Amino acid sequence: MNVLDRRQASASIVVMLGLILCGAGAAPAGELLFYSSVPRNLSDVLVKGFEQENRGTTVKMFQAGTETLLEKIELEIQGRGKPEADVVWIQEQSAMERLAERGHLLAYLPEGHPAIDAVYKDKGGRWIGTFVTHAVFMYSTKALNDRTAPKSWRDLIDPRFRNKLTFANPRVSGTGSAVASALVQNFGWPYLEKLALNKPQIAAGHPPMVSTVIAGERTVGPMLDYSIFEAAAKGQPIAFVFPAEGAVAVPAYAAIVQTTRNPEAAKAFVDFFASQKAASLLRERGMYHTRNDALPPDNWPAIANVKLIAFDWQRHKAEKDAIKDRFADLMEK
């Protein structure tokens, strides 16, 4: 082989390698802007897991409570005509529906979607639920035990819990907003008025609620299951009860923004969210994945055995703003 032939052969090899690296199976690269309403320590787990499997992609995250995050997105839409994020992970179905209806979400079904029940999927493929959390009663074992702890939502209006309760502010917390809506839908405002007589503390979100109960400053509140799991794993003086009427279920939905600057990396990121690897990472931190082959967190019931309180997301969508303001004003009097 002469020098020219060798050069031509080398050039062919370079071209072939380039085709392989740029082909359909190439790993995504670049940067993603990720908005999450799921607490940072939990969102970070999935971000780091994804980045380890996709070394060419960097994920920058903005995390805030659901209501704060939705306000940010709305301001961006008003100012720039679109959300700035590439991928969003939000704990409110009605918010995802609004974004989809306004044309801000890209239709995409991740690779793991067949393992996820249709109840967690948008019919148009624009969003998909990748984990679900449950609000149940967490209580301080310094003050209560399995006999004296509340067993139902109706127990919370008992005068013995005056100055003992803590709730998340629905103006800030998406889960707090869902809990307020669930109580209105199932028991009506007269129940909330009686609850207000017990002077519950209204906290900015679930982390301060957990700290308050651990310290014994307040003795009981509707907490997220993964917060309870984390506190129990650290040996904190807490225990939990599933309310007799059922827990409030709040899924987190992943979606790609229509105007993403990096669609291939965004699709790979959502693929990861729906994967068995993600389900395993979440389970280790007390979280329920929506995959039908995912195991529940240790010492917690299978997701199929968790009783849920009735909840109408469409009604929540219509009434949320009025409910969160009235609820917060009533409890803060």
C-alpha positions as YAML, in Angstrom:
chain: A
units: angstrom
residues:
- id: 1
  name: MET
  ca: [0.00, 0.00, 0.00]
- id: 2
  name: ASN
  ca: [1.51, 3.35, -1.04]
- id: 3
  name: VAL
  ca: [1.40, 6.57, 0.97]
- id: 4
  name: LEU
  ca: [-1.72, 7.84, -0.83]
- id: 5
  name: ASP
  ca: [-3.58, 4.59, -0.21]
- id: 6
  name: ARG
  ca: [-2.66, 4.68, 3.48]
- id: 7
  name: ARG
  ca: [-3.91, 8.27, 3.77]
- id: 8
  name: GLN
  ca: [-7.17, 7.37, 2.05]
- id: 9
  name: ALA
  ca: [-7.65, 4.36, 4.36]
- id: 10
  name: SER
  ca: [-6.98, 6.47, 7.44]
- id: 11
  name: ALA
  ca: [-9.47, 9.08, 6.25]
- id: 12
  name: SER
  ca: [-12.09, 6.38, 5.74]
- id: 13
  name: ILE
  ca: [-11.58, 5.11, 9.27]
- id: 14
  name: VAL
  ca: [-12.00, 8.64, 10.67]
- id: 15
  name: VAL
  ca: [-15.22, 9.10, 8.70]
- id: 16
  name: MET
  ca: [-16.56, 5.74, 9.90]
- id: 17
  name: LEU
  ca: [-15.75, 6.57, 13.52]
- id: 18
  name: GLY
  ca: [-17.47, 9.92, 13.13]
- id: 19
  name: LEU
  ca: [-20.59, 8.23, 11.76]
- id: 20
  name: ILE
  ca: [-20.60, 5.78, 14.66]
- id: 21
  name: LEU
  ca: [-20.19, 8.52, 17.26]
- id: 22
  name: CYS
  ca: [-22.85, 10.72, 15.69]
- id: 23
  name: GLY
  ca: [-25.27, 7.92, 14.96]
- id: 24
  name: ALA
  ca: [-28.57, 7.06, 16.56]
- id: 25
  name: GLY
  ca: [-26.90, 5.38, 19.51]
- id: 26
  name: ALA
  ca: [-24.65, 8.30, 20.44]
- id: 27
  name: ALA
  ca: [-24.89, 9.59, 24.00]
- id: 28
  name: PRO
  ca: [-26.53, 13.01, 24.34]
- id: 29
  name: ALA
  ca: [-24.30, 15.97, 25.09]
- id: 30
  name: GLY
  ca: [-24.57, 19.59, 26.12]
- id: 31
  name: GLU
  ca: [-26.44, 21.33, 28.90]
- id: 32
  name: LEU
  ca: [-29.97, 21.06, 30.28]
- id: 33
  name: LEU
  ca: [-31.88, 23.50, 32.47]
- id: 34
  name: PHE
  ca: [-34.08, 21.53, 34.83]
- id: 35
  name: TYR
  ca: [-36.94, 22.94, 36.94]
- id: 36
  name: SER
  ca: [-38.07, 20.76, 39.84]
- id: 37
  name: SER
  ca: [-40.65, 21.18, 42.60]
- id: 38
  name: VAL
  ca: [-39.41, 17.96, 44.23]
- id: 39
  name: PRO
  ca: [-37.06, 18.72, 47.17]
- id: 40
  name: ARG
  ca: [-33.47, 19.34, 46.11]
- id: 41
  name: ASN
  ca: [-31.91, 16.40, 47.95]
- id: 42
  name: LEU
  ca: [-34.22, 14.04, 46.04]
- id: 43
  name: SER
  ca: [-33.96, 15.79, 42.68]
- id: 44
  name: ASP
  ca: [-30.17, 15.77, 43.01]
- id: 45
  name: VAL
  ca: [-30.22, 11.97, 43.25]
- id: 46
  name: LEU
  ca: [-31.71, 11.64, 39.77]
- id: 47
  name: VAL
  ca: [-29.60, 14.43, 38.29]
- id: 48
  name: LYS
  ca: [-26.38, 12.80, 39.50]
- id: 49
  name: GLY
  ca: [-27.55, 9.35, 38.39]
- id: 50
  name: PHE
  ca: [-28.30, 10.67, 34.90]
- id: 51
  name: GLU
  ca: [-25.04, 12.58, 34.60]
- id: 52
  name: GLN
  ca: [-23.06, 9.47, 35.59]
- id: 53
  name: GLU
  ca: [-24.64, 7.57, 32.71]
- id: 54
  name: ASN
  ca: [-24.39, 10.50, 30.28]
- id: 55
  name: ARG
  ca: [-20.98, 12.03, 30.85]
- id: 56
  name: GLY
  ca: [-21.40, 14.54, 28.04]
- id: 57
  name: THR
  ca: [-24.48, 16.19, 29.55]
- id: 58
  name: THR
  ca: [-24.58, 18.71, 32.40]
- id: 59
  name: VAL
  ca: [-27.85, 19.43, 34.20]
- id: 60
  name: LYS
  ca: [-28.38, 22.79, 35.87]
- id: 61
  name: MET
  ca: [-31.28, 22.74, 38.31]
- id: 62
  name: PHE
  ca: [-33.65, 25.33, 39.73]
- id: 63
  name: GLN
  ca: [-35.66, 23.90, 42.64]
- id: 64
  name: ALA
  ca: [-38.51, 25.54, 44.53]
- id: 65
  name: GLY
  ca: [-41.91, 24.67, 45.98]
- id: 66
  name: THR
  ca: [-44.59, 23.95, 43.40]
- id: 67
  name: GLU
  ca: [-46.43, 27.26, 43.72]
- id: 68
  name: THR
  ca: [-43.19, 29.30, 43.61]
- id: 69
  name: LEU
  ca: [-41.94, 27.32, 40.62]
- id: 70
  name: LEU
  ca: [-45.22, 27.76, 38.73]
- id: 71
  name: GLU
  ca: [-45.09, 31.51, 39.36]
- id: 72
  name: LYS
  ca: [-41.57, 31.59, 37.89]
- id: 73
  name: ILE
  ca: [-42.69, 29.67, 34.80]
- id: 74
  name: GLU
  ca: [-45.69, 31.95, 34.33]
- id: 75
  name: LEU
  ca: [-43.52, 35.07, 34.54]
- id: 76
  name: GLU
  ca: [-41.17, 33.60, 31.92]
- id: 77
  name: ILE
  ca: [-44.09, 32.85, 29.61]
- id: 78
  name: GLN
  ca: [-45.41, 36.38, 30.04]
- id: 79
  name: GLY
  ca: [-41.98, 37.93, 29.46]
- id: 80
  name: ARG
  ca: [-40.43, 35.67, 26.83]
- id: 81
  name: GLY
  ca: [-43.38, 33.68, 25.50]
- id: 82
  name: LYS
  ca: [-42.00, 30.37, 26.81]
- id: 83
  name: PRO
  ca: [-40.56, 28.66, 29.90]
- id: 84
  name: GLU
  ca: [-36.77, 28.85, 30.05]
- id: 85
  name: ALA
  ca: [-36.39, 25.25, 31.25]
- id: 86
  name: ASP
  ca: [-35.64, 22.25, 29.02]
- id: 87
  name: VAL
  ca: [-37.26, 19.72, 31.38]
- id: 88
  name: VAL
  ca: [-39.73, 20.21, 34.25]
- id: 89
  name: TRP
  ca: [-40.66, 17.89, 37.13]
- id: 90
  name: ILE
  ca: [-43.74, 19.26, 38.86]
- id: 91
  name: GLN
  ca: [-46.00, 17.85, 41.60]
- id: 92
  name: GLU
  ca: [-49.29, 19.00, 40.17]
- id: 93
  name: GLN
  ca: [-51.24, 17.38, 37.34]
- id: 94
  name: SER
  ca: [-53.45, 20.40, 36.69]
- id: 95
  name: ALA
  ca: [-50.38, 22.60, 36.15]
- id: 96
  name: MET
  ca: [-49.02, 20.14, 33.59]
- id: 97
  name: GLU
  ca: [-52.38, 20.11, 31.85]
- id: 98
  name: ARG
  ca: [-52.37, 23.90, 31.60]
- id: 99
  name: LEU
  ca: [-48.86, 23.97, 30.17]
- id: 100
  name: ALA
  ca: [-49.79, 21.25, 27.67]
- id: 101
  name: GLU
  ca: [-53.00, 23.01, 26.61]
- id: 102
  name: ARG
  ca: [-51.02, 26.21, 25.96]
- id: 103
  name: GLY
  ca: [-48.57, 24.35, 23.70]
- id: 104
  name: HIS
  ca: [-45.53, 24.52, 25.97]
- id: 105
  name: LEU
  ca: [-44.83, 20.78, 26.30]
- id: 106
  name: LEU
  ca: [-43.29, 18.41, 23.75]
- id: 107
  name: ALA
  ca: [-45.09, 15.13, 23.03]
- id: 108
  name: TYR
  ca: [-42.69, 12.33, 24.01]
- id: 109
  name: LEU
  ca: [-43.17, 8.90, 25.58]
- id: 110
  name: PRO
  ca: [-39.99, 7.78, 27.37]
- id: 111
  name: GLU
  ca: [-38.50, 4.34, 26.85]
- id: 112
  name: GLY
  ca: [-39.85, 3.00, 30.15]
- id: 113
  name: HIS
  ca: [-43.43, 4.20, 29.63]
- id: 114
  name: PRO
  ca: [-45.03, 0.74, 29.03]
- id: 115
  name: ALA
  ca: [-44.28, -0.13, 32.69]
- id: 116
  name: ILE
  ca: [-46.18, 2.94, 33.92]
- id: 117
  name: ASP
  ca: [-49.95, 2.84, 34.40]
- id: 118
  name: ALA
  ca: [-52.09, 4.97, 32.08]
- id: 119
  name: VAL
  ca: [-53.47, 6.92, 35.06]
- id: 120
  name: TYR
  ca: [-50.09, 8.68, 35.28]
- id: 121
  name: LYS
  ca: [-49.87, 9.56, 31.56]
- id: 122
  name: ASP
  ca: [-51.18, 12.37, 29.41]
- id: 123
  name: LYS
  ca: [-53.18, 10.94, 26.50]
- id: 124
  name: GLY
  ca: [-51.22, 13.19, 24.18]
- id: 125
  name: GLY
  ca: [-47.89, 11.98, 25.58]
- id: 126
  name: ARG
  ca: [-46.87, 15.43, 26.80]
- id: 127
  name: TRP
  ca: [-46.23, 14.53, 30.45]
- id: 128
  name: ILE
  ca: [-45.79, 11.39, 32.53]
- id: 129
  name: GLY
  ca: [-45.86, 10.71, 36.26]
- id: 130
  name: THR
  ca: [-42.61, 9.17, 37.44]
- id: 131
  name: PHE
  ca: [-43.14, 9.01, 41.18]
- id: 132
  name: VAL
  ca: [-45.97, 9.51, 43.64]
- id: 133
  name: THR
  ca: [-45.81, 10.69, 47.22]
- id: 134
  name: HIS
  ca: [-48.46, 10.35, 49.92]
- id: 135
  name: ALA
  ca: [-49.40, 12.80, 52.65]
- id: 136
  name: VAL
  ca: [-50.01, 10.81, 55.86]
- id: 137
  name: PHE
  ca: [-49.83, 11.70, 59.55]
- id: 138
  name: MET
  ca: [-46.38, 12.03, 61.09]
- id: 139
  name: TYR
  ca: [-46.39, 12.44, 64.86]
- id: 140
  name: SER
  ca: [-43.92, 12.99, 67.67]
- id: 141
  name: THR
  ca: [-43.40, 9.93, 69.85]
- id: 142
  name: LYS
  ca: [-42.35, 12.31, 72.64]
- id: 143
  name: ALA
  ca: [-45.99, 13.40, 72.93]
- id: 144
  name: LEU
  ca: [-48.12, 10.68, 71.27]
- id: 145
  name: ASN
  ca: [-48.20, 6.94, 70.80]
- id: 146
  name: ASP
  ca: [-50.12, 4.49, 68.61]
- id: 147
  name: ARG
  ca: [-53.12, 4.79, 70.94]
- id: 148
  name: THR
  ca: [-53.28, 8.59, 71.27]
- id: 149
  name: ALA
  ca: [-52.18, 9.58, 67.76]
- id: 150
  name: PRO
  ca: [-54.95, 10.71, 65.36]
- id: 151
  name: LYS
  ca: [-56.34, 7.90, 63.21]
- id: 152
  name: SER
  ca: [-58.38, 9.95, 60.73]
- id: 153
  name: TRP
  ca: [-58.57, 13.39, 59.17]
- id: 154
  name: ARG
  ca: [-61.67, 14.04, 61.29]
- id: 155
  name: ASP
  ca: [-59.64, 13.43, 64.46]
- id: 156
  name: LEU
  ca: [-57.64, 16.58, 63.74]
- id: 157
  name: ILE
  ca: [-60.57, 18.81, 64.76]
- id: 158
  name: ASP
  ca: [-60.57, 17.30, 68.27]
- id: 159
  name: PRO
  ca: [-59.79, 20.10, 70.79]
- id: 160
  name: ARG
  ca: [-57.00, 17.98, 72.28]
- id: 161
  name: PHE
  ca: [-54.92, 18.89, 69.22]
- id: 162
  name: ARG
  ca: [-55.23, 22.64, 69.81]
- id: 163
  name: ASN
  ca: [-51.82, 24.24, 69.21]
- id: 164
  name: LYS
  ca: [-50.45, 20.81, 68.30]
- id: 165
  name: LEU
  ca: [-50.90, 20.69, 64.49]
- id: 166
  name: THR
  ca: [-48.72, 21.83, 61.59]
- id: 167
  name: PHE
  ca: [-49.71, 22.21, 57.92]
- id: 168
  name: ALA
  ca: [-47.84, 23.32, 54.79]
- id: 169
  name: ASN
  ca: [-48.78, 26.73, 53.45]
- id: 170
  name: PRO
  ca: [-50.78, 26.07, 50.24]
- id: 171
  name: ARG
  ca: [-49.60, 29.39, 48.82]
- id: 172
  name: VAL
  ca: [-46.06, 27.97, 48.68]
- id: 173
  name: SER
  ca: [-46.34, 24.17, 48.75]
- id: 174
  name: GLY
  ca: [-47.99, 22.19, 45.96]
- id: 175
  name: THR
  ca: [-48.59, 19.30, 48.33]
- id: 176
  name: GLY
  ca: [-49.98, 21.73, 50.89]
- id: 177
  name: SER
  ca: [-52.33, 23.00, 48.21]
- id: 178
  name: ALA
  ca: [-53.42, 19.45, 47.34]
- id: 179
  name: VAL
  ca: [-54.05, 18.62, 51.02]
- id: 180
  name: ALA
  ca: [-56.18, 21.75, 51.42]
- id: 181
  name: SER
  ca: [-58.18, 20.85, 48.30]
- id: 182
  name: ALA
  ca: [-58.64, 17.25, 49.46]
- id: 183
  name: LEU
  ca: [-60.02, 18.42, 52.80]
- id: 184
  name: VAL
  ca: [-62.42, 20.85, 51.13]
- id: 185
  name: GLN
  ca: [-63.57, 18.23, 48.61]
- id: 186
  name: ASN
  ca: [-64.17, 15.52, 51.21]
- id: 187
  name: PHE
  ca: [-65.33, 17.42, 54.31]
- id: 188
  name: GLY
  ca: [-66.30, 20.95, 53.22]
- id: 189
  name: TRP
  ca: [-65.48, 24.35, 54.70]
- id: 190
  name: PRO
  ca: [-67.29, 23.75, 58.02]
- id: 191
  name: TYR
  ca: [-64.63, 21.11, 58.75]
- id: 192
  name: LEU
  ca: [-61.85, 23.60, 57.91]
- id: 193
  name: GLU
  ca: [-63.42, 26.20, 60.18]
- id: 194
  name: LYS
  ca: [-63.33, 23.70, 63.06]
- id: 195
  name: LEU
  ca: [-59.76, 22.79, 62.19]
- id: 196
  name: ALA
  ca: [-58.82, 26.47, 62.35]
- id: 197
  name: LEU
  ca: [-60.05, 26.60, 65.96]
- id: 198
  name: ASN
  ca: [-57.15, 24.29, 66.84]
- id: 199
  name: LYS
  ca: [-54.71, 27.00, 65.70]
- id: 200
  name: PRO
  ca: [-52.49, 24.92, 63.41]
- id: 201
  name: GLN
  ca: [-49.07, 26.27, 62.59]
- id: 202
  name: ILE
  ca: [-48.74, 27.12, 58.88]
- id: 203
  name: ALA
  ca: [-45.20, 26.34, 57.71]
- id: 204
  name: ALA
  ca: [-43.44, 27.36, 54.49]
- id: 205
  name: GLY
  ca: [-43.10, 23.72, 53.43]
- id: 206
  name: HIS
  ca: [-42.50, 20.19, 54.58]
- id: 207
  name: PRO
  ca: [-38.87, 20.50, 55.79]
- id: 208
  name: PRO
  ca: [-39.78, 23.02, 58.53]
- id: 209
  name: MET
  ca: [-42.85, 20.92, 59.41]
- id: 210
  name: VAL
  ca: [-40.65, 17.86, 59.91]
- id: 211
  name: SER
  ca: [-38.20, 19.82, 62.07]
- id: 212
  name: THR
  ca: [-41.04, 21.18, 64.20]
- id: 213
  name: VAL
  ca: [-42.47, 17.72, 64.91]
- id: 214
  name: ILE
  ca: [-39.03, 16.21, 65.58]
- id: 215
  name: ALA
  ca: [-38.37, 18.99, 68.10]
- id: 216
  name: GLY
  ca: [-41.76, 18.39, 69.71]
- id: 217
  name: GLU
  ca: [-42.87, 22.01, 69.17]
- id: 218
  name: ARG
  ca: [-45.88, 20.65, 67.26]
- id: 219
  name: THR
  ca: [-46.89, 17.04, 67.62]
- id: 220
  name: VAL
  ca: [-48.61, 16.01, 64.38]
- id: 221
  name: GLY
  ca: [-49.11, 17.03, 60.75]
- id: 222
  name: PRO
  ca: [-49.78, 15.63, 57.27]
- id: 223
  name: MET
  ca: [-46.28, 14.88, 55.98]
- id: 224
  name: LEU
  ca: [-44.88, 13.40, 52.80]
- id: 225
  name: ASP
  ca: [-43.98, 9.73, 53.08]
- id: 226
  name: TYR
  ca: [-40.38, 10.18, 51.96]
- id: 227
  name: SER
  ca: [-39.83, 12.86, 54.63]
- id: 228
  name: ILE
  ca: [-41.10, 10.40, 57.24]
- id: 229
  name: PHE
  ca: [-38.89, 7.63, 55.79]
- id: 230
  name: GLU
  ca: [-35.82, 9.87, 56.00]
- id: 231
  name: ALA
  ca: [-36.55, 10.99, 59.58]
- id: 232
  name: ALA
  ca: [-37.20, 7.41, 60.74]
- id: 233
  name: ALA
  ca: [-33.97, 6.19, 59.08]
- id: 234
  name: LYS
  ca: [-32.08, 8.75, 61.20]
- id: 235
  name: GLY
  ca: [-33.70, 7.44, 64.37]
- id: 236
  name: GLN
  ca: [-35.73, 10.57, 65.02]
- id: 237
  name: PRO
  ca: [-38.54, 10.34, 67.64]
- id: 238
  name: ILE
  ca: [-41.39, 10.10, 65.13]
- id: 239
  name: ALA
  ca: [-43.93, 7.58, 63.86]
- id: 240
  name: PHE
  ca: [-46.70, 7.66, 61.27]
- id: 241
  name: VAL
  ca: [-50.32, 6.72, 60.62]
- id: 242
  name: PHE
  ca: [-52.23, 6.25, 57.37]
- id: 243
  name: PRO
  ca: [-55.49, 8.20, 57.85]
- id: 244
  name: ALA
  ca: [-58.59, 6.00, 57.86]
- id: 245
  name: GLU
  ca: [-60.15, 7.96, 54.99]
- id: 246
  name: GLY
  ca: [-56.98, 7.61, 52.94]
- id: 247
  name: ALA
  ca: [-53.72, 9.40, 52.14]
- id: 248
  name: VAL
  ca: [-53.51, 12.34, 49.75]
- id: 249
  name: ALA
  ca: [-51.56, 11.14, 46.70]
- id: 250
  name: VAL
  ca: [-49.43, 13.70, 44.84]
- id: 251
  name: PRO
  ca: [-47.56, 12.42, 41.76]
- id: 252
  name: ALA
  ca: [-44.61, 14.26, 40.22]
- id: 253
  name: TYR
  ca: [-44.84, 14.67, 36.45]
- id: 254
  name: ALA
  ca: [-41.90, 14.95, 34.07]
- id: 255
  name: ALA
  ca: [-42.14, 16.76, 30.75]
- id: 256
  name: ILE
  ca: [-39.96, 18.27, 28.05]
- id: 257
  name: VAL
  ca: [-40.53, 21.92, 27.22]
- id: 258
  name: GLN
  ca: [-41.51, 22.42, 23.58]
- id: 259
  name: THR
  ca: [-38.76, 25.00, 23.02]
- id: 260
  name: THR
  ca: [-35.94, 22.96, 24.57]
- id: 261
  name: ARG
  ca: [-32.53, 23.86, 23.22]
- id: 262
  name: ASN
  ca: [-31.31, 20.27, 23.53]
- id: 263
  name: PRO
  ca: [-34.12, 17.84, 22.61]
- id: 264
  name: GLU
  ca: [-31.99, 14.70, 22.46]
- id: 265
  name: ALA
  ca: [-30.49, 15.23, 25.91]
- id: 266
  name: ALA
  ca: [-33.94, 16.20, 27.25]
- id: 267
  name: LYS
  ca: [-35.43, 12.95, 25.90]
- id: 268
  name: ALA
  ca: [-32.59, 10.93, 27.44]
- id: 269
  name: PHE
  ca: [-33.19, 12.69, 30.78]
- id: 270
  name: VAL
  ca: [-36.91, 11.81, 30.78]
- id: 271
  name: ASP
  ca: [-36.01, 8.26, 29.70]
- id: 272
  name: PHE
  ca: [-33.89, 8.05, 32.83]
- id: 273
  name: PHE
  ca: [-36.74, 9.30, 35.03]
- id: 274
  name: ALA
  ca: [-38.94, 6.44, 33.79]
- id: 275
  name: SER
  ca: [-36.22, 3.78, 34.14]
- id: 276
  name: GLN
  ca: [-35.73, 0.94, 36.61]
- id: 277
  name: LYS
  ca: [-32.49, 2.62, 37.71]
- id: 278
  name: ALA
  ca: [-34.41, 5.75, 38.71]
- id: 279
  name: ALA
  ca: [-37.02, 3.63, 40.49]
- id: 280
  name: SER
  ca: [-34.25, 1.97, 42.52]
- id: 281
  name: LEU
  ca: [-32.62, 5.30, 43.43]
- id: 282
  name: LEU
  ca: [-35.96, 6.73, 44.57]
- id: 283
  name: ARG
  ca: [-36.90, 3.63, 46.56]
- id: 284
  name: GLU
  ca: [-33.69, 3.90, 48.57]
- id: 285
  name: ARG
  ca: [-34.88, 7.32, 49.72]
- id: 286
  name: GLY
  ca: [-38.40, 6.31, 50.65]
- id: 287
  name: MET
  ca: [-40.10, 7.25, 47.40]
- id: 288
  name: TYR
  ca: [-42.67, 5.35, 45.37]
- id: 289
  name: HIS
  ca: [-41.99, 5.10, 41.62]
- id: 290
  name: THR
  ca: [-44.95, 4.73, 39.26]
- id: 291
  name: ARG
  ca: [-43.51, 1.71, 37.43]
- id: 292
  name: ASN
  ca: [-45.62, -1.41, 38.01]
- id: 293
  name: ASP
  ca: [-42.45, -3.46, 38.57]
- id: 294
  name: ALA
  ca: [-41.02, -1.08, 41.21]
- id: 295
  name: LEU
  ca: [-40.76, -2.23, 44.81]
- id: 296
  name: PRO
  ca: [-42.06, -0.01, 47.64]
- id: 297
  name: PRO
  ca: [-39.64, 1.55, 50.14]
- id: 298
  name: ASP
  ca: [-38.53, -0.81, 52.93]
- id: 299
  name: ASN
  ca: [-41.21, -1.40, 55.59]
- id: 300
  name: TRP
  ca: [-43.86, 0.49, 53.61]
- id: 301
  name: PRO
  ca: [-46.91, -1.07, 51.93]
- id: 302
  name: ALA
  ca: [-47.05, -1.82, 48.22]
- id: 303
  name: ILE
  ca: [-48.47, 1.11, 46.29]
- id: 304
  name: ALA
  ca: [-51.53, -0.97, 45.36]
- id: 305
  name: ASN
  ca: [-52.32, -1.36, 49.08]
- id: 306
  name: VAL
  ca: [-52.18, 2.35, 49.93]
- id: 307
  name: LYS
  ca: [-55.72, 3.64, 50.50]
- id: 308
  name: LEU
  ca: [-56.25, 7.05, 48.92]
- id: 309
  name: ILE
  ca: [-58.73, 9.75, 49.84]
- id: 310
  name: ALA
  ca: [-61.01, 10.83, 46.97]
- id: 311
  name: PHE
  ca: [-59.48, 13.65, 44.97]
- id: 312
  name: ASP
  ca: [-60.70, 15.37, 41.80]
- id: 313
  name: TRP
  ca: [-57.78, 17.01, 39.99]
- id: 314
  name: GLN
  ca: [-60.10, 18.87, 37.61]
- id: 315
  name: ARG
  ca: [-61.92, 20.41, 40.56]
- id: 316
  name: HIS
  ca: [-58.57, 21.25, 42.12]
- id: 317
  name: LYS
  ca: [-57.56, 22.94, 38.87]
- id: 318
  name: ALA
  ca: [-60.68, 25.11, 38.93]
- id: 319
  name: GLU
  ca: [-60.71, 25.94, 42.65]
- id: 320
  name: LYS
  ca: [-57.04, 25.92, 43.67]
- id: 321
  name: ASP
  ca: [-56.36, 29.65, 43.77]
- id: 322
  name: ALA
  ca: [-59.48, 30.42, 45.80]
- id: 323
  name: ILE
  ca: [-58.91, 27.48, 48.16]
- id: 324
  name: LYS
  ca: [-55.27, 28.19, 48.96]
- id: 325
  name: ASP
  ca: [-55.99, 31.84, 49.81]
- id: 326
  name: ARG
  ca: [-59.06, 31.08, 51.92]
- id: 327
  name: PHE
  ca: [-57.35, 28.15, 53.67]
- id: 328
  name: ALA
  ca: [-54.23, 30.16, 54.54]
- id: 329
  name: ASP
  ca: [-56.24, 33.17, 55.70]
- id: 330
  name: LEU
  ca: [-58.50, 30.97, 57.84]
- id: 331
  name: MET
  ca: [-55.65, 29.08, 59.53]
- id: 332
  name: GLU
  ca: [-53.51, 32.17, 60.11]
- id: 333
  name: LYS
  ca: [-56.21, 34.13, 61.98]
...
